């Protein structure tokens, strides 16, 4: 285990300066190795920061405006229902996959070992249109048959 007492005053000052400039613990660990040829583990770097009372300043991320977030997360209507099948089924499922409805909403579907369907939409409380449900069932049936289930 590495101890803060093994560092010189110059090295301690450098660590504090780097942290004030926005360096993360991993950055401090790398700079110790690159600048002072002191190789320590990440855990030792964490303890070093605590021992020296260094405050890690997180770089502020550019915040998106709420309107931009809504636009970026809003589903894109495609006008068609698309169904895909997973290579590896979800736990407890015989087969599973993803669905995108005509209004752009997405979800995860599954069939259990008894053939009972399940659908988990990404938007809580979402209900597809009756037309989308019929198209989803058609595509799902065809897809499952094609893959030998």
Buried (B, 14 or more C-beta within 10 A) or exposed (E): EBEBEEBEEEBBEBBBEBBEEEBBBEBBBBBBEEEBEBEBEEEBBBBBBEBEEBEBEEEEEEEEEEEEEEEEEEBEEEEEBBBEBBEEBBEEBBBBBBBBBBBEBBBBBBBBEEEEEBBEBEEEEBEBEEEBBEBBEEBBEEBBEEEEE
